[in-house]
Protein backbone atom coordinates (compact mmCIF):
# COMPACT_ATOMS: atom_id res chain seq x y z
CA UNK A 1 0.00 0.00 0.00
CA UNK A 2 1.35 3.42 -0.95
CA UNK A 3 0.84 6.57 1.14
CA UNK A 4 -1.44 9.27 -0.23
CA UNK A 5 -0.31 12.89 -0.60
CA UNK A 6 -1.97 13.92 2.69
CA UNK A 7 -0.24 11.09 4.55
CA UNK A 8 3.14 12.17 3.15
CA UNK A 9 2.45 15.74 4.30
CA UNK A 10 1.40 14.49 7.74
CA UNK A 11 4.69 12.58 8.05
CA UNK A 12 6.59 15.88 7.74
CA UNK A 13 4.78 17.08 10.89
CA UNK A 14 5.69 13.95 12.91
CA UNK A 15 9.39 13.07 12.54
CA UNK A 16 10.46 9.92 14.38
CA UNK A 17 6.84 8.85 14.69
CA UNK A 18 4.13 7.08 12.74
CA UNK A 19 1.49 8.07 10.19
CA UNK A 20 -1.78 6.16 10.36
CA UNK A 21 -4.36 5.47 7.68
CA UNK A 22 -7.77 5.70 9.32
CA UNK A 23 -11.11 4.72 7.86
CA UNK A 24 -13.96 7.09 8.65
CA UNK A 25 -14.13 10.73 9.60
CA UNK A 26 -12.74 11.82 12.94
CA UNK A 27 -11.98 15.30 14.21
CA UNK A 28 -8.60 16.35 15.56
CA UNK A 29 -9.75 15.82 19.14
CA UNK A 30 -11.85 12.69 18.53
CA UNK A 31 -10.79 9.32 19.89
CA UNK A 32 -10.18 6.91 17.01
CA UNK A 33 -11.24 3.35 17.83
CA UNK A 34 -8.50 0.77 17.13
CA UNK A 35 -10.68 -1.07 14.61
CA UNK A 36 -10.81 2.11 12.45
CA UNK A 37 -7.01 2.16 11.98
CA UNK A 38 -6.19 0.48 8.68
CA UNK A 39 -2.46 0.50 9.44
CA UNK A 40 0.60 2.73 9.64
CA UNK A 41 3.97 3.76 8.23
CA UNK A 42 7.11 4.56 10.25
CA UNK A 43 8.45 8.11 9.87
CA UNK A 44 12.19 8.89 10.04
CA UNK A 45 13.93 11.87 11.69
CA UNK A 46 13.52 13.99 8.54
CA UNK A 47 9.77 13.35 8.33
CA UNK A 48 9.97 10.83 5.49
CA UNK A 49 7.89 7.67 5.41
CA UNK A 50 10.21 4.66 5.56
CA UNK A 51 9.64 0.95 5.26
CA UNK A 52 6.53 -0.95 4.35
CA UNK A 53 2.96 -0.31 5.39
CA UNK A 54 2.15 -2.15 8.64
CA UNK A 55 -1.47 -3.39 8.49
CA UNK A 56 -3.53 -3.40 11.67
CA UNK A 57 -4.76 -6.95 12.37
CA UNK A 58 -7.68 -5.49 14.35
CA UNK A 59 -8.90 -3.25 11.53
CA UNK A 60 -12.61 -3.71 10.88
CA UNK A 61 -13.31 -5.91 13.88
CA UNK A 62 -16.45 -4.85 15.66
CA UNK A 63 -16.07 -4.37 19.37
CA UNK A 64 -19.12 -5.60 21.19
CA UNK A 65 -19.41 -4.56 24.81
CA UNK A 66 -20.02 -7.38 27.20
CA UNK A 67 -22.78 -7.02 29.71
CA UNK A 68 -22.00 -7.79 33.31
CA UNK A 69 -24.97 -8.90 35.40
VEXDRENBA-316954 format. One record per atom (N, C-alpha, C, O): residue number from 1; residue in one letter; atom name; x, y, z. Coordinates in pm, 1 decimal, always signed. Layout:
% residues N
+-----+------+------+----------+----------+----------+
|  nr | rest | atom |     east |    north |       up |
+-----+------+------+----------+----------+----------+
| NUM |    a |   CA |        X |        Y |        Z |
...
+-----+------+------+----------+----------+----------+
//
This chain:
% residues 69
+-----+------+------+----------+----------+----------+
|  nr | rest | atom |     east |    north |       up |
+-----+------+------+----------+----------+----------+
|   1 |    x |    N |    +85.8 |   -117.0 |     +0.0 |
|   1 |    x |   CA |     +0.0 |     +0.0 |     +0.0 |
|   1 |    x |    C |    +90.3 |   +123.2 |     +0.0 |
|   1 |    x |    O |   +187.6 |   +130.3 |    +75.0 |
|   2 |    x |    N |    +56.8 |   +218.7 |    -84.2 |
|   2 |    x |   CA |   +135.3 |   +341.6 |    -94.5 |
|   2 |    x |    C |    +66.1 |   +455.3 |    -20.6 |
|   2 |    x |    O |    -56.6 |   +464.9 |    -22.2 |
|   3 |    x |    N |   +144.9 |   +542.5 |    +44.8 |
|   3 |    x |   CA |    +84.4 |   +656.5 |   +114.4 |
|   3 |    x |    C |    +27.0 |   +758.1 |    +15.7 |
|   3 |    x |    O |    +80.5 |   +778.4 |    -93.2 |
|   4 |    x |    N |    -82.3 |   +820.9 |    +56.2 |
|   4 |    x |   CA |   -143.9 |   +926.7 |    -22.5 |
|   4 |    x |    C |    -72.9 |  +1058.7 |     +8.0 |
|   4 |    x |    O |     +2.9 |  +1068.3 |   +104.6 |
|   5 |    x |    N |    -97.8 |  +1159.3 |    -74.6 |
|   5 |    x |   CA |    -31.3 |  +1289.3 |    -59.6 |
|   5 |    x |    C |    -50.7 |  +1347.1 |    +80.7 |
|   5 |    x |    O |    +44.2 |  +1399.5 |   +139.0 |
|   6 |    x |    N |   -170.9 |  +1338.4 |   +135.1 |
|   6 |    x |   CA |   -197.0 |  +1391.6 |   +269.5 |
|   6 |    x |    C |   -120.4 |  +1317.7 |   +377.0 |
|   6 |    x |    O |    -80.3 |  +1377.6 |   +476.8 |
|   7 |    x |    N |    -99.3 |  +1187.8 |   +358.1 |
|   7 |    x |   CA |    -24.0 |  +1109.0 |   +455.0 |
|   7 |    x |    C |   +124.7 |  +1145.3 |   +450.3 |
|   7 |    x |    O |   +191.8 |  +1147.7 |   +553.5 |
|   8 |    x |    N |   +175.4 |  +1173.5 |   +330.2 |
|   8 |    x |   CA |   +314.2 |  +1216.9 |   +315.3 |
|   8 |    x |    C |   +333.6 |  +1352.5 |   +382.1 |
|   8 |    x |    O |   +434.6 |  +1374.4 |   +448.9 |
|   9 |    x |    N |   +238.8 |  +1442.9 |   +365.1 |
|   9 |    x |   CA |   +244.9 |  +1574.4 |   +430.4 |
|   9 |    x |    C |   +238.4 |  +1560.0 |   +581.7 |
|   9 |    x |    O |   +310.2 |  +1629.2 |   +653.8 |
|  10 |    x |    N |   +153.3 |  +1471.0 |   +630.1 |
|  10 |    x |   CA |   +139.8 |  +1448.7 |   +774.3 |
|  10 |    x |    C |   +270.0 |  +1395.6 |   +833.7 |
|  10 |    x |    O |   +305.5 |  +1430.4 |   +946.3 |
|  11 |    x |    N |   +341.2 |  +1311.9 |   +758.7 |
|  11 |    x |   CA |   +469.2 |  +1258.1 |   +805.4 |
|  11 |    x |    C |   +568.6 |  +1370.3 |   +834.2 |
|  11 |    x |    O |   +646.0 |  +1361.4 |   +929.6 |
|  12 |    x |    N |   +567.1 |  +1474.3 |   +753.6 |
|  12 |    x |   CA |   +658.6 |  +1588.4 |   +774.0 |
|  12 |    x |    C |   +634.8 |  +1656.2 |   +908.7 |
|  12 |    x |    O |   +726.0 |  +1717.0 |   +964.8 |
|  13 |    x |    N |   +513.1 |  +1645.8 |   +960.5 |
|  13 |    x |   CA |   +478.5 |  +1708.0 |  +1089.1 |
|  13 |    x |    C |   +510.9 |  +1618.8 |  +1208.3 |
|  13 |    x |    O |   +502.9 |  +1663.4 |  +1322.7 |
|  14 |    x |    N |   +547.7 |  +1492.2 |  +1182.8 |
|  14 |    x |   CA |   +569.0 |  +1395.3 |  +1290.7 |
|  14 |    x |    C |   +697.1 |  +1313.8 |  +1272.2 |
|  14 |    x |    O |   +691.8 |  +1191.3 |  +1261.8 |
|  15 |    x |    N |   +815.0 |  +1383.2 |  +1267.9 |
|  15 |    x |   CA |   +939.3 |  +1307.0 |  +1254.2 |
|  15 |    x |    C |   +957.5 |  +1210.0 |  +1370.7 |
|  15 |    x |    O |   +915.3 |  +1235.7 |  +1483.4 |
|  16 |    x |    N |  +1021.3 |  +1098.7 |  +1339.8 |
|  16 |    x |   CA |  +1045.9 |   +992.0 |  +1438.1 |
|  16 |    x |    C |   +917.5 |   +935.0 |  +1496.7 |
|  16 |    x |    O |   +916.4 |   +889.7 |  +1611.2 |
|  17 |    x |    N |   +811.0 |   +937.0 |  +1420.4 |
|  17 |    x |   CA |   +683.6 |   +885.2 |  +1468.8 |
|  17 |    x |    C |   +621.3 |   +790.1 |  +1368.3 |
|  17 |    x |    O |   +690.5 |   +716.0 |  +1298.4 |
|  18 |    x |    N |   +491.1 |   +793.9 |  +1362.8 |
|  18 |    x |   CA |   +412.5 |   +707.9 |  +1274.1 |
|  18 |    x |    C |   +302.4 |   +789.7 |  +1208.2 |
|  18 |    x |    O |   +253.9 |   +887.3 |  +1265.4 |
|  19 |    x |    N |   +263.6 |   +749.9 |  +1088.6 |
|  19 |    x |   CA |   +148.7 |   +807.1 |  +1019.5 |
|  19 |    x |    C |    +49.2 |   +693.0 |   +999.5 |
|  19 |    x |    O |    +84.1 |   +585.9 |   +949.7 |
|  20 |    x |    N |    -74.4 |   +718.1 |  +1039.2 |
|  20 |    x |   CA |   -178.0 |   +615.9 |  +1036.2 |
|  20 |    x |    C |   -278.6 |   +642.3 |   +925.7 |
|  20 |    x |    O |   -315.4 |   +757.0 |   +900.5 |
|  21 |    x |    N |   -323.1 |   +536.2 |   +859.8 |
|  21 |    x |   CA |   -436.1 |   +546.7 |   +768.3 |
|  21 |    x |    C |   -559.0 |   +503.9 |   +848.2 |
|  21 |    x |    O |   -564.0 |   +394.4 |   +904.1 |
|  22 |    x |    N |   -656.2 |   +591.9 |   +851.9 |
|  22 |    x |   CA |   -776.9 |   +570.2 |   +931.6 |
|  22 |    x |    C |   -897.2 |   +569.5 |   +838.8 |
|  22 |    x |    O |   -907.2 |   +651.1 |   +747.2 |
|  23 |    x |    N |   -987.4 |   +477.1 |   +863.7 |
|  23 |    x |   CA |  -1111.5 |   +472.5 |   +786.2 |
|  23 |    x |    C |  -1220.0 |   +543.9 |   +865.0 |
|  23 |    x |    O |  -1238.4 |   +518.3 |   +984.0 |
|  24 |    x |    N |  -1290.8 |   +632.3 |   +799.1 |
|  24 |    x |   CA |  -1396.4 |   +708.6 |   +865.3 |
|  24 |    x |    C |  -1352.4 |   +852.1 |   +885.3 |
|  24 |    x |    O |  -1239.2 |   +888.9 |   +853.8 |
|  25 |    x |    N |  -1441.8 |   +931.3 |   +937.1 |
|  25 |    x |   CA |  -1413.5 |  +1073.3 |   +959.7 |
|  25 |    x |    C |  -1408.8 |  +1100.0 |  +1109.3 |
|  25 |    x |    O |  -1505.3 |  +1075.9 |  +1181.8 |
|  26 |    x |    N |  -1294.7 |  +1150.3 |  +1153.3 |
|  26 |    x |   CA |  -1274.1 |  +1182.2 |  +1294.4 |
|  26 |    x |    C |  -1212.2 |  +1320.1 |  +1302.6 |
|  26 |    x |    O |  -1126.6 |  +1355.2 |  +1221.3 |
|  27 |    x |    N |  -1255.0 |  +1398.3 |  +1400.1 |
|  27 |    x |   CA |  -1198.4 |  +1529.8 |  +1421.3 |
|  27 |    x |    C |  -1063.7 |  +1519.6 |  +1491.0 |
|  27 |    x |    O |  -1025.6 |  +1413.1 |  +1539.8 |
|  28 |    x |    N |   -993.2 |  +1629.6 |  +1495.2 |
|  28 |    x |   CA |   -860.3 |  +1635.1 |  +1556.3 |
|  28 |    x |    C |   -862.4 |  +1587.4 |  +1701.2 |
|  28 |    x |    O |   -768.0 |  +1522.7 |  +1746.3 |
|  29 |    x |    N |   -967.2 |  +1618.3 |  +1773.0 |
|  29 |    x |   CA |   -975.1 |  +1582.4 |  +1914.5 |
|  29 |    x |    C |  -1058.1 |  +1456.9 |  +1941.6 |
|  29 |    x |    O |  -1079.9 |  +1420.8 |  +2057.3 |
|  30 |    x |    N |  -1104.3 |  +1390.4 |  +1835.8 |
|  30 |    x |   CA |  -1185.2 |  +1269.5 |  +1852.8 |
|  30 |    x |    C |  -1097.0 |  +1148.6 |  +1882.4 |
|  30 |    x |    O |   -985.8 |  +1137.6 |  +1830.8 |
|  31 |    x |    N |  -1146.8 |  +1059.6 |  +1964.7 |
|  31 |    x |   CA |  -1078.5 |   +932.2 |  +1988.9 |
|  31 |    x |    C |  -1107.8 |   +840.4 |  +1869.9 |
|  31 |    x |    O |  -1223.1 |   +822.8 |  +1830.6 |
|  32 |    x |    N |  -1002.9 |   +783.0 |  +1813.8 |
|  32 |    x |   CA |  -1018.4 |   +691.4 |  +1701.1 |
|  32 |    x |    C |  -1016.8 |   +549.0 |  +1755.7 |
|  32 |    x |    O |   -919.2 |   +508.4 |  +1818.8 |
|  33 |    x |    N |  -1123.0 |   +473.1 |  +1732.5 |
|  33 |    x |   CA |  -1123.9 |   +334.6 |  +1782.8 |
|  33 |    x |    C |  -1019.9 |   +251.1 |  +1707.8 |
|  33 |    x |    O |   -998.7 |   +272.0 |  +1588.4 |
|  34 |    x |    N |   -955.2 |   +157.2 |  +1776.3 |
|  34 |    x |   CA |   -850.0 |    +76.6 |  +1713.2 |
|  34 |    x |    C |   -895.0 |     +5.6 |  +1585.7 |
|  34 |    x |    O |   -815.2 |    -12.0 |  +1493.6 |
|  35 |    x |    N |  -1021.3 |    -35.2 |  +1579.1 |
|  35 |    x |   CA |  -1068.2 |   -106.7 |  +1461.1 |
|  35 |    x |    C |  -1086.9 |    -16.0 |  +1339.6 |
|  35 |    x |    O |  -1113.6 |    -65.7 |  +1230.2 |
|  36 |    x |    N |  -1073.5 |   +116.5 |  +1356.4 |
|  36 |    x |   CA |  -1081.4 |   +211.1 |  +1244.6 |
|  36 |    x |    C |   -944.1 |   +241.5 |  +1185.3 |
|  36 |    x |    O |   -935.5 |   +309.3 |  +1082.9 |
|  37 |    x |    N |   -836.8 |   +192.9 |  +1247.4 |
|  37 |    x |   CA |   -700.7 |   +215.8 |  +1198.2 |
|  37 |    x |    C |   -666.4 |   +105.1 |  +1098.9 |
|  37 |    x |    O |   -654.2 |    -11.8 |  +1135.6 |
|  38 |    x |    N |   -651.2 |   +144.2 |   +973.1 |
|  38 |    x |   CA |   -619.3 |    +48.2 |   +867.6 |
|  38 |    x |    C |   -477.7 |     -4.8 |   +887.5 |
|  38 |    x |    O |   -452.2 |   -124.2 |   +871.7 |
|  39 |    x |    N |   -386.3 |    +85.1 |   +922.4 |
|  39 |    x |   CA |   -246.0 |    +49.6 |   +943.9 |
|  39 |    x |    C |   -162.0 |   +175.5 |   +952.1 |
|  39 |    x |    O |   -215.2 |   +285.6 |   +965.9 |
|  40 |    x |    N |    -28.5 |   +159.1 |   +943.5 |
|  40 |    x |   CA |    +60.4 |   +273.1 |   +963.7 |
|  40 |    x |    C |   +192.2 |   +257.2 |   +889.6 |
|  40 |    x |    O |   +230.2 |   +147.9 |   +847.7 |
|  41 |    x |    N |   +261.2 |   +371.4 |   +874.9 |
|  41 |    x |   CA |   +397.1 |   +376.1 |   +822.6 |
|  41 |    x |    C |   +487.0 |   +441.4 |   +926.1 |
|  41 |    x |    O |   +444.3 |   +533.9 |   +995.2 |
|  42 |    x |    N |   +610.3 |   +395.2 |   +937.8 |
|  42 |    x |   CA |   +711.3 |   +456.2 |  +1024.6 |
|  42 |    x |    C |   +762.3 |   +582.1 |   +956.4 |
|  42 |    x |    O |   +772.9 |   +587.2 |   +833.9 |
|  43 |    x |    N |   +794.0 |   +684.3 |  +1036.6 |
|  43 |    x |   CA |   +845.5 |   +811.2 |   +986.8 |
|  43 |    x |    C |   +985.2 |   +832.0 |  +1044.1 |
|  43 |    x |    O |  +1006.3 |   +814.9 |  +1164.1 |
|  44 |    x |    N |  +1081.4 |   +869.1 |   +958.1 |
|  44 |    x |   CA |  +1218.8 |   +889.2 |  +1004.3 |
|  44 |    x |    C |  +1239.4 |  +1029.3 |  +1063.1 |
|  44 |    x |    O |  +1145.0 |  +1107.9 |  +1071.5 |
|  45 |    x |    N |  +1360.9 |  +1059.5 |  +1103.1 |
|  45 |    x |   CA |  +1393.1 |  +1186.9 |  +1169.0 |
|  45 |    x |    C |  +1371.1 |  +1308.3 |  +1079.3 |
|  45 |    x |    O |  +1352.0 |  +1419.3 |  +1128.9 |
|  46 |    x |    N |  +1373.7 |  +1288.1 |   +947.5 |
|  46 |    x |   CA |  +1351.7 |  +1398.9 |   +854.3 |
|  46 |    x |    C |  +1206.0 |  +1412.8 |   +813.0 |
|  46 |    x |    O |  +1172.7 |  +1499.8 |   +732.5 |
|  47 |    x |    N |  +1118.7 |  +1328.3 |   +866.8 |
|  47 |    x |   CA |   +977.1 |  +1335.1 |   +833.0 |
|  47 |    x |    C |   +940.0 |  +1260.8 |   +706.9 |
|  47 |    x |    O |   +836.9 |  +1288.8 |   +645.6 |
|  48 |    x |    N |  +1024.6 |  +1164.9 |   +667.2 |
|  48 |    x |   CA |   +996.6 |  +1083.1 |   +549.1 |
|  48 |    x |    C |   +939.8 |   +948.0 |   +590.9 |
|  48 |    x |    O |   +984.1 |   +888.6 |   +689.2 |
|  49 |    x |    N |   +842.7 |   +900.8 |   +516.4 |
|  49 |    x |   CA |   +788.6 |   +767.1 |   +540.9 |
|  49 |    x |    C |   +893.1 |   +665.3 |   +496.8 |
|  49 |    x |    O |   +946.5 |   +673.1 |   +386.1 |
|  50 |    x |    N |   +921.5 |   +569.8 |   +585.0 |
|  50 |    x |   CA |  +1021.2 |   +466.4 |   +555.9 |
|  50 |    x |    C |   +961.7 |   +328.3 |   +580.0 |
|  50 |    x |    O |   +874.2 |   +311.0 |   +664.8 |
|  51 |    x |    N |  +1009.2 |   +232.3 |   +505.8 |
|  51 |    x |   CA |   +963.6 |    +95.0 |   +525.7 |
|  51 |    x |    C |   +826.9 |    +69.9 |   +465.6 |
|  51 |    x |    O |   +767.0 |   +155.5 |   +400.4 |
|  52 |    x |    N |   +780.6 |    -50.6 |   +490.4 |
|  52 |    x |   CA |   +653.5 |    -95.1 |   +435.4 |
|  52 |    x |    C |   +536.5 |    -57.6 |   +525.9 |
|  52 |    x |    O |   +553.1 |    -33.9 |   +645.6 |
|  53 |    x |    N |   +419.8 |    -53.1 |   +466.4 |
|  53 |    x |   CA |   +295.5 |    -31.3 |   +539.3 |
|  53 |    x |    C |   +274.8 |   -147.2 |   +636.1 |
|  53 |    x |    O |   +290.3 |   -263.7 |   +599.3 |
|  54 |    x |    N |   +239.4 |   -113.9 |   +760.9 |
|  54 |    x |   CA |   +214.8 |   -214.7 |   +863.7 |
|  54 |    x |    C |    +63.0 |   -225.3 |   +886.2 |
|  54 |    x |    O |     +5.2 |   -139.5 |   +953.0 |
|  55 |    x |    N |     -1.7 |   -328.0 |   +832.1 |
|  55 |    x |   CA |   -147.0 |   -339.3 |   +848.6 |
|  55 |    x |    C |   -185.2 |   -368.1 |   +993.9 |
|  55 |    x |    O |   -111.6 |   -434.2 |  +1067.2 |
|  56 |    x |    N |   -299.5 |   -318.1 |  +1032.9 |
|  56 |    x |   CA |   -353.2 |   -339.8 |  +1167.2 |
|  56 |    x |    C |   -438.2 |   -467.1 |  +1165.2 |
|  56 |    x |    O |   -540.6 |   -470.7 |  +1096.9 |
|  57 |    x |    N |   -398.1 |   -571.4 |  +1238.5 |
|  57 |    x |   CA |   -476.2 |   -695.0 |  +1237.3 |
|  57 |    x |    C |   -615.3 |   -679.1 |  +1298.6 |
|  57 |    x |    O |   -702.1 |   -763.9 |  +1277.7 |
|  58 |    x |    N |   -637.0 |   -572.0 |  +1373.5 |
|  58 |    x |   CA |   -768.1 |   -548.6 |  +1435.5 |
|  58 |    x |    C |   -858.5 |   -458.4 |  +1352.4 |
|  58 |    x |    O |   -970.9 |   -429.2 |  +1393.0 |
|  59 |    x |    N |   -810.7 |   -414.2 |  +1236.9 |
|  59 |    x |   CA |   -889.9 |   -325.3 |  +1153.1 |
|  59 |    x |    C |  -1020.0 |   -394.0 |  +1112.2 |
|  59 |    x |    O |  -1019.6 |   -507.5 |  +1064.7 |
|  60 |    x |    N |  -1130.5 |   -323.6 |  +1131.5 |
|  60 |    x |   CA |  -1260.6 |   -371.1 |  +1088.1 |
|  60 |    x |    C |  -1332.2 |   -462.0 |  +1185.8 |
|  60 |    x |    O |  -1450.0 |   -492.3 |  +1166.7 |
|  61 |    x |    N |  -1264.3 |   -505.6 |  +1289.0 |
|  61 |    x |   CA |  -1331.3 |   -590.9 |  +1387.9 |
|  61 |    x |    C |  -1427.1 |   -506.8 |  +1470.2 |
|  61 |    x |    O |  -1392.8 |   -397.8 |  +1516.0 |
|  62 |    x |    N |  -1544.0 |   -557.2 |  +1487.7 |
|  62 |    x |   CA |  -1645.1 |   -485.4 |  +1565.5 |
|  62 |    x |    C |  -1625.8 |   -519.2 |  +1712.3 |
|  62 |    x |    O |  -1616.7 |   -636.0 |  +1750.2 |
|  63 |    x |    N |  -1619.7 |   -416.0 |  +1793.4 |
|  63 |    x |   CA |  -1607.2 |   -437.0 |  +1937.2 |
|  63 |    x |    C |  -1746.1 |   -437.0 |  +1998.5 |
|  63 |    x |    O |  -1818.7 |   -337.8 |  +1991.6 |
|  64 |    x |    N |  -1780.9 |   -546.6 |  +2056.8 |
|  64 |    x |   CA |  -1912.3 |   -560.1 |  +2118.6 |
|  64 |    x |    C |  -1894.2 |   -556.6 |  +2269.1 |
|  64 |    x |    O |  -1825.0 |   -641.7 |  +2325.0 |
|  65 |    x |    N |  -1955.1 |   -459.7 |  +2335.4 |
|  65 |    x |   CA |  -1941.1 |   -455.8 |  +2480.8 |
|  65 |    x |    C |  -2006.1 |   -576.5 |  +2545.1 |
|  65 |    x |    O |  -2111.3 |   -623.2 |  +2501.4 |
|  66 |    x |    N |  -1942.4 |   -626.0 |  +2648.9 |
|  66 |    x |   CA |  -2001.5 |   -737.6 |  +2720.5 |
|  66 |    x |    C |  -2083.8 |   -681.1 |  +2835.0 |
|  66 |    x |    O |  -2049.8 |   -578.3 |  +2893.5 |
|  67 |    x |    N |  -2189.8 |   -748.4 |  +2865.0 |
|  67 |    x |   CA |  -2278.1 |   -702.5 |  +2971.2 |
|  67 |    x |    C |  -2251.0 |   -783.6 |  +3097.3 |
|  67 |    x |    O |  -2254.0 |   -906.7 |  +3096.3 |
|  68 |    x |    N |  -2225.0 |   -713.1 |  +3203.6 |
|  68 |    x |   CA |  -2199.8 |   -778.8 |  +3331.4 |
|  68 |    x |    C |  -2326.6 |   -771.6 |  +3413.8 |
|  68 |    x |    O |  -2382.4 |   -663.6 |  +3433.6 |
|  69 |    x |    N |  -2372.5 |   -886.2 |  +3462.1 |
|  69 |    x |   CA |  -2497.1 |   -889.7 |  +3540.5 |
|  69 |    x |    C |  -2467.4 |   -873.4 |  +3688.0 |
|  69 |    x |    O |  -2559.3 |   -873.7 |  +3769.9 |
+-----+------+------+----------+----------+----------+
//
